[in-house]
Amino acid sequence: MTEQWLGFGEKTYEEWAPILTAADILFALAKSWEELLEDEQAWANDCFLQDAVSKGRKESFVSTQLSTRKWDLLHTTEGHS
């Protein structure tokens, strides 16, 4: 392990971001649930669903990224239903 990776928790995000970028390593800042719910990119990527619940209140839920559409199309075109 090289020296730059030792003590990972001792550097800030601002210090690590250029190092990780230069090393071509994908990374993101860990966020709290509250911060994630305000993240425009997460909403744009359909990471969450919002649904009305009791008394008109809205709740946010984590969206599954799984899709059965390809499976359904494959089996429908093969004559399976």
ROKOL-257187 format. One record per residue (C-alpha): residue number from 1; z, x, y. Coordinates in Angstrom, 2 decimals. Each point is the difference from the previous one (the first is absolute). Example, Ala and Ser with C-alpha at 12.3 -4.5 7.8 and 13.67 -1.06 7.14 Angstrom:
<recs>
    i       up     east    north
    1     7.80    12.30    -4.50
    2    -0.66     1.37     3.44
</recs>
This chain:
<recs>
    i       up     east    north
    1     0.00     0.00     0.00
    2    -0.89     1.41     3.40
    3     2.52     0.47     2.77
    4    -1.46    -2.77     2.16
    5     0.97    -2.67    -2.58
    6     3.59     1.14    -0.35
    7     2.46    -2.10     1.95
    8    -2.39    -2.95     0.33
    9     2.74    -2.23     1.45
   10     0.84     2.53     2.69
   11    -3.17    -0.61     2.03
   12    -0.87    -3.13     1.96
   13    -3.05    -2.18    -0.52
   14    -1.52     1.52     3.13
   15     0.41     3.47    -1.52
   16    -1.37    -0.94    -3.42
   17    -2.97    -2.12     1.11
   18    -2.23     2.93     1.06
   19     1.02     2.06    -3.07
   20    -0.83    -2.82    -2.42
   21    -3.21    -0.82     1.84
   22    -1.13     3.64    -0.12
   23     0.75     0.07    -3.75
   24    -2.12    -3.18    -0.44
   25     2.97    -1.91    -1.42
   26     0.15    -3.76     0.52
   27     3.31    -1.13     1.47
   28     1.62    -2.77     1.97
   29     3.30    -0.46     1.71
   30     2.42    -2.07    -2.10
   31     0.99    -3.18     1.79
   32     2.67    -2.64    -0.32
   33    -0.92    -3.57    -1.01
   34     0.34    -1.11     3.62
   35    -2.33     2.78     1.20
   36    -2.55    -0.82    -2.70
   37    -0.10    -3.65     1.07
   38    -1.01     1.15     3.48
   39    -2.67     2.42    -1.28
   40    -3.44    -1.33     1.02
   41    -1.80     2.15    -2.57
   42     2.13    -1.36    -2.85
   43    -0.87    -3.58     1.04
   44    -3.69     0.90     0.43
   45     0.00     1.43    -3.54
   46     1.47    -3.26    -1.36
   47     3.21     1.66    -1.16
   48     1.96    -3.12     0.92
   49    -0.31    -3.76    -0.19
   50     1.70    -2.42     2.32
   51     0.91    -3.48    -1.13
   52     1.82    -2.94     1.53
   53     3.28    -0.75    -1.70
   54     2.71    -2.56     0.62
   55     0.52    -1.39     3.50
   56    -3.24     1.52     1.32
   57     1.33     3.54    -0.27
   58    -2.51     2.67    -1.08
   59     0.75     2.68    -2.56
   60    -1.95     3.16    -0.75
   61    -0.67     1.15    -3.54
   62    -1.52     3.11    -1.52
   63    -3.53    -0.77    -1.15
   64    -1.21     1.09    -3.40
   65    -3.09     2.17     0.13
   66    -1.07    -1.10    -3.47
   67    -3.02    -2.21    -0.38
   68    -1.28    -1.82    -3.05
   69    -3.34    -0.83     1.68
   70    -1.90     2.83    -1.74
   71     1.51    -0.95    -3.36
   72    -0.86    -3.68     0.56
   73    -3.58     0.82     1.02
   74    -0.49     2.32    -2.97
   75     1.14    -2.57    -2.53
   76    -1.83    -2.89     1.70
   77    -3.31     1.89    -0.05
   78     0.50     0.84    -3.68
   79     0.37    -3.66    -0.84
   80     3.79     0.10    -0.31
   81     2.16    -2.38     1.95
</recs>
